[in-house]
Amino acid sequence: MSEQNVALVRAILSPEVGESKEAILAALEKVVPAIFTEDVEFVEMPERVDARTFHGHEGVKEAYTRYLDQWDEYSAELIEVEDHGDQVFAVGLEQASGRGSAAPVEDRVHMVFDFRGDEICRYREFHDREAALGALDPAPEDH
């Protein structure tokens, strides 16, 4: 199952999907119900002043829409992905320009995807790599 999980993360963070905020927003209606459980939890990076946790398909769509609304231009690129069984760790490079200000922004986001079956049941994002890696469940031999 874990190879499928990695393949799913690669697909949703593919260059075609992440090429623009318009492409991401256009894909939400179809993609969200196809890859997330109905009770999904979407946890924004805790360093954000306005960080929230969203629930369910509508919550995921709201989280993406809310985040992307602050940018005139936005793109994301997957630069790293690791298989951790029922979890996938990924790193993305975001490039954007601020809405109205056009201020350029480039940042890395560290993501942990938790799977139940072949769907994502929890998505967590982190600014700090070590915090994201620390959020992964320990390997079975570590229990």
C-alpha positions as CSV (number, residue, x, y, z in Angstrom):
1,M,0.0,0.0,0.0
2,S,2.8,2.4,0.8
3,E,4.0,2.6,-2.9
4,Q,0.5,3.6,-3.8
5,N,0.5,6.3,-1.1
6,V,3.7,7.7,-2.5
7,A,2.4,7.6,-6.0
8,L,-0.8,9.5,-4.9
9,V,1.3,12.2,-3.2
10,R,3.4,12.5,-6.3
11,A,0.3,12.9,-8.4
12,I,-1.4,15.5,-6.3
13,L,1.8,17.5,-6.1
14,S,2.7,17.0,-9.7
15,P,3.9,20.0,-11.8
16,E,0.6,20.0,-13.8
17,V,-1.5,20.4,-10.7
18,G,0.8,22.8,-8.9
19,E,1.7,25.0,-11.9
20,S,-0.7,27.7,-10.8
21,K,-3.3,28.7,-8.3
22,E,-5.9,28.5,-11.0
23,A,-5.0,24.9,-11.7
24,I,-5.1,24.0,-8.1
25,L,-8.5,25.7,-7.5
26,A,-9.9,24.1,-10.7
27,A,-8.9,20.6,-9.5
28,L,-10.4,20.9,-5.9
29,E,-14.0,19.9,-6.7
30,K,-13.0,16.7,-8.4
31,V,-9.8,15.7,-6.5
32,V,-10.7,16.3,-2.9
33,P,-13.5,13.7,-2.7
34,A,-11.4,11.2,-4.7
35,I,-8.3,11.3,-2.4
36,F,-9.4,12.4,1.1
37,T,-11.6,10.5,3.5
38,E,-14.9,12.2,4.4
39,D,-13.6,12.9,7.9
40,V,-10.2,14.2,6.8
41,E,-8.4,16.6,9.1
42,F,-6.3,19.3,7.4
43,V,-3.9,21.0,9.8
44,E,-2.2,24.2,8.7
45,M,1.4,25.0,9.8
46,P,1.4,26.0,13.4
47,E,3.7,28.9,12.8
48,R,0.9,30.8,10.9
49,V,-0.7,33.5,12.9
50,D,-4.1,32.5,11.6
51,A,-3.5,28.7,11.6
52,R,-6.6,26.5,11.7
53,T,-7.6,22.9,11.5
54,F,-10.1,22.1,8.8
55,H,-12.4,19.1,8.7
56,G,-14.0,17.1,5.9
57,H,-14.0,17.7,2.2
58,E,-15.5,21.2,2.4
59,G,-12.9,22.1,5.0
60,V,-10.0,21.0,2.7
61,K,-11.5,23.1,-0.2
62,E,-11.8,26.0,2.2
63,A,-8.2,25.7,3.4
64,Y,-6.8,25.7,-0.1
65,T,-9.1,28.6,-1.3
66,R,-8.3,30.6,1.8
67,Y,-4.5,30.1,1.4
68,L,-4.4,30.7,-2.3
69,D,-6.5,33.9,-2.0
70,Q,-3.5,35.8,-0.6
71,W,-1.4,35.3,-3.8
72,D,-1.7,36.9,-7.2
73,E,0.5,34.1,-8.6
74,Y,1.3,30.8,-7.0
75,S,3.1,27.6,-8.0
76,A,4.4,24.6,-6.0
77,E,6.9,21.9,-6.9
78,L,7.5,18.6,-5.1
79,I,11.2,18.3,-4.3
80,E,11.2,15.4,-1.9
81,V,9.0,12.4,-0.9
82,E,9.6,9.6,1.6
83,D,7.6,6.5,2.2
84,H,6.7,5.8,5.9
85,G,4.1,3.0,5.5
86,D,0.7,4.5,6.3
87,Q,2.4,8.0,6.2
88,V,4.2,9.9,3.5
89,F,6.6,12.8,4.2
90,A,7.0,15.3,1.5
91,V,8.7,18.6,0.9
92,G,7.4,21.2,-1.5
93,L,8.9,24.4,-2.8
94,E,6.3,27.2,-3.1
95,Q,6.8,30.3,-5.2
96,A,4.3,33.1,-5.1
97,S,3.7,36.8,-5.4
98,G,1.7,38.6,-2.8
99,R,-1.8,39.8,-3.9
100,G,-1.7,43.5,-4.4
101,S,1.9,43.9,-3.4
102,A,3.5,41.5,-6.0
103,A,6.1,40.8,-3.3
104,P,7.9,37.6,-4.3
105,V,7.9,34.7,-1.8
106,E,9.7,31.4,-2.0
107,D,9.4,28.9,0.8
108,R,9.6,25.2,1.6
109,V,6.6,23.4,3.2
110,H,7.1,20.1,4.9
111,M,4.1,17.9,4.8
112,V,2.9,14.7,6.5
113,F,0.1,12.7,4.8
114,D,-1.6,10.1,7.0
115,F,-3.5,7.4,5.1
116,R,-6.4,5.2,5.9
117,G,-6.7,2.6,3.2
118,D,-6.0,4.3,0.0
119,E,-7.2,7.8,1.0
120,I,-5.6,10.6,3.0
121,C,-7.3,10.9,6.4
122,R,-5.0,13.7,7.8
123,Y,-2.7,16.3,6.2
124,R,-0.3,18.3,8.4
125,E,2.1,21.0,7.2
126,F,5.1,22.4,8.9
127,H,7.6,25.1,8.3
128,D,10.3,23.2,10.2
129,R,11.6,20.0,8.7
130,E,12.5,18.4,12.1
131,A,9.0,19.1,13.4
132,A,7.5,17.4,10.4
133,L,9.7,14.4,10.8
134,G,8.9,14.3,14.5
135,A,5.2,14.1,13.6
136,L,5.7,10.8,11.9
137,D,4.7,7.7,13.8
138,P,7.8,5.8,15.1
139,A,8.8,2.6,13.2
140,P,7.3,-0.6,14.6
141,E,10.6,-1.6,16.1
142,D,10.7,1.6,18.1
143,H,7.5,0.7,20.0
